[in-house]
Amino acid sequence: MKKHRLALIGYGGMAGWHHENIREKIPAIEVTGAFDVREEANQKARDRGLTVYPSVAALLADDSLDIVTIATPNDFHRQLAIDCLRAGKHVVCEKPVTLNAGELEDIMAVARETGKLFSVHQNRRWDRDFLIVKKAIRDGLIGTPYFVESRVQGSRGAMHGWRGHKQNGGGMLLDWGVHLIDQAMQLFPEKVVSVNAHLFSLYGSEVDDNIKLLLRFESGVSVQLEMATNCFILQPRWHLSGTGGTMVVEDWSCKGKIVKLKAEGEMTWEDDIVYTEAGPTRTMAPRPRHTTQEEPLPAVKADWTEYYQNIVNVLEHGAELLVKPEEALRVMKVIDALFASQEAGVGLKVDI
Ligand code: NAD
């Protein structure tokens, strides 16, 4: 079987993941080469058995290469992707694909012109917590969802290295925001009609580092996204409110539950005012336990390398590309609108 030969441009942290996981799990692709601007990174690539090219031009001149994965800081993605496509390579680009929608449109024009595959490594579409949420929604386990909270919280005060610089496309919205927005838009494949960004810069003035976002979709469902690096009391990774129940995924280990009304489910208690610590209240009194039921989260299979298996299936069998440039373009348009919302200090109507 002919193997697809792949080279990496940028051989830093994430490139190591691509290299190892393709080698272990995707037999149809062979990672053969790399280029990095840092000699230390090039030496690491050599030590791991890769051919290191003296320049991007030299890498692109190697006709034996079929695919290039771009894993540099974000500000280099646009030009590198265009150069790779023009050199006749298929291209996988790390997220965020570009710094804005306009840059991605430039790449997409060249991809159309050359007929080469272009895709973005939105690997978090294969996160277990996300797949659980997606399945629960598709299977109607909480009825119709109307408010979804998705958050990642830490307390280590990032942004690290180039992620702290605007010129490099740093900042939390472009770093983690692009993942969580992509996931939200996968859950609700419909128009985004309004966005509201609250971007905070706690560790410097150059880029956003702690952010809260609100997206409203055409059907009326709203999604709140949060990415924090200054949070010392963590909230659940996911909290979903649906017409038929509530669902929580606590953390990356995917502990959690669904709580919904019992099947026969009517209110079977005296609808009286109850005296609670909240004072006398009917509305906020606890619901008697016998009227609800608890269910486990659905089981799913999750593996990031399915992304590359799909790339192989597209190249070999004409399968449908799972992460399409058009989807990435909608995500980048939402990000552009979120930056505009932050600038304006208000929520904005959009049609994306
Ligand atoms: P990194 O700093 O660890 O690695 C980047 C590498 O690119 C460095 O070795 C640097 O020397 C090299 N580089 C810089 N400019 C270059 C150029 N012009 N040509 C060639 N090499 C160049 O950063 P990272 O964490 O590996 O991030 C790289 C990309 O991967 C970013 O776009 C980032 O957003 C993305 N990323 C994605 C995920 C994910 O889960 N999908 C996770 C981490 C990073």
Boltz pocket constraint, residues with backbone or C-beta under 6 A from the ligand:
constraints:
  - pocket:
      binder: B
      contacts: [[A, 9], [A, 10], [A, 11], [A, 12], [A, 13], [A, 14], [A, 15], [A, 35], [A, 36], [A, 37], [A, 38], [A, 41], [A, 70], [A, 71], [A, 72], [A, 73], [A, 74], [A, 76], [A, 94], [A, 95], [A, 96], [A, 121], [A, 122], [A, 123], [A, 161], [A, 162], [A, 174], [A, 175]]
      max_distance: 6.0
